[in-house]
């Protein structure tokens, strides 16, 4: 399998309409990630998991309780198809591509124009790991290894770096001097105990 070369990016989905086609456990996992990102989510599926139903009842997501229909994704910024039907996933992918939407079909990179990496988070630190869709299992293993390297204290260090950087932006007017100061201070904070 020849893998594609993907352009890595972190998207701001705050307030963006996202549609998930499918209502099972995989769709639930995708939904949780989108909720954390602040997306406005509609799930299209005849049946949904208990957790998705709870999100619907709480007003966190919208649910269209039927099979996918052409036009369902027209208002979406991003589409995720997570059904157990190859035929449905292909239809969703075709429709999304024709509408120039971001489309991810779970576990089917050839139908996607973006793939979702395995992500490790510690506070503001996010590290995305991808194998270009070749081996999500390996990406997950690498993510677990990163969790051992970047311990919880990295969050406190990042907070300190952020405060120092904001202060430097206000107090050091020269760009080169400011960059030099920030680089040195960041190195010291990383090495030190906070």
ChimeraX attribute file (.defattr): number of C-alpha atoms within 10 A of each C-alpha:
attribute: neighborCount
match mode: 1-to-1
recipient: residues
	/A:1	5
	/A:2	7
	/A:3	11
	/A:4	12
	/A:5	9
	/A:6	13
	/A:7	6
	/A:8	13
	/A:9	8
	/A:10	7
	/A:11	7
	/A:12	10
	/A:13	17
	/A:14	13
	/A:15	11
	/A:16	17
	/A:17	17
	/A:18	23
	/A:19	27
	/A:20	28
	/A:21	28
	/A:22	27
	/A:23	25
	/A:24	18
	/A:25	16
	/A:26	15
	/A:27	23
	/A:28	22
	/A:29	12
	/A:30	16
	/A:31	24
	/A:32	13
	/A:33	11
	/A:34	19
	/A:35	17
	/A:36	10
	/A:37	15
	/A:38	14
	/A:39	22
	/A:40	19
	/A:41	23
	/A:42	22
	/A:43	27
	/A:44	25
	/A:45	20
	/A:46	14
	/A:47	17
	/A:48	21
	/A:49	15
	/A:50	13
	/A:51	14
	/A:52	24
	/A:53	18
	/A:54	13
	/A:55	18
	/A:56	17
	/A:57	12
	/A:58	10
	/A:59	10
	/A:60	15
	/A:61	18
	/A:62	18
	/A:63	22
	/A:64	15
	/A:65	13
	/A:66	13
	/A:67	13
	/A:68	22
	/A:69	13
	/A:70	11
	/A:71	12
	/A:72	17
	/A:73	24
	/A:74	15
	/A:75	13
	/A:76	20
	/A:77	18
	/A:78	21
	/A:79	24
	/A:80	25
	/A:81	32
	/A:82	26
	/A:83	22
	/A:84	13
	/A:85	11
	/A:86	13
	/A:87	10
	/A:88	18
	/A:89	23
	/A:90	17
	/A:91	17
	/A:92	27
	/A:93	24
	/A:94	16
	/A:95	19
	/A:96	26
	/A:97	15
	/A:98	9
	/A:99	14
	/A:100	13
	/A:101	18
	/A:102	18
	/A:103	24
	/A:104	25
	/A:105	25
	/A:106	19
	/A:107	15
	/A:108	15
	/A:109	17
	/A:110	15
	/A:111	20
	/A:112	22
	/A:113	16
	/A:114	18
	/A:115	22
	/A:116	19
	/A:117	18
	/A:118	19
	/A:119	16
	/A:120	19
	/A:121	15
	/A:122	16
	/A:123	13
	/A:124	12
	/A:125	11
	/A:126	11
	/A:127	14
	/A:128	16
	/A:129	20
	/A:130	21
	/A:131	18
	/A:132	18
	/A:133	22
	/A:134	15
	/A:135	10
	/A:136	17
	/A:137	13
	/A:138	14
	/A:139	20
	/A:140	18
	/A:141	12
	/A:142	17
	/A:143	20
	/A:144	14
	/A:145	12
	/A:146	16
	/A:147	14
	/A:148	9
	/A:149	9
	/A:150	14
	/A:151	10
	/A:152	13
	/A:153	13
	/A:154	19
	/A:155	17
	/A:156	16
	/A:157	18
	/A:158	18
	/A:159	13
	/A:160	16
	/A:161	20
	/A:162	15
	/A:163	11
	/A:164	16
	/A:165	19
	/A:166	11
	/A:167	12
	/A:168	16
	/A:169	14
	/A:170	9
	/A:171	10
	/A:172	13
	/A:173	10
	/A:174	9
	/A:175	10
	/A:176	10
	/A:177	12
	/A:178	17
	/A:179	15
	/A:180	11
	/A:181	16
	/A:182	20
	/A:183	13
	/A:184	11
	/A:185	16
	/A:186	19
	/A:187	12
	/A:188	12
	/A:189	17
	/A:190	15
	/A:191	10
	/A:192	9
	/A:193	10
	/A:194	11
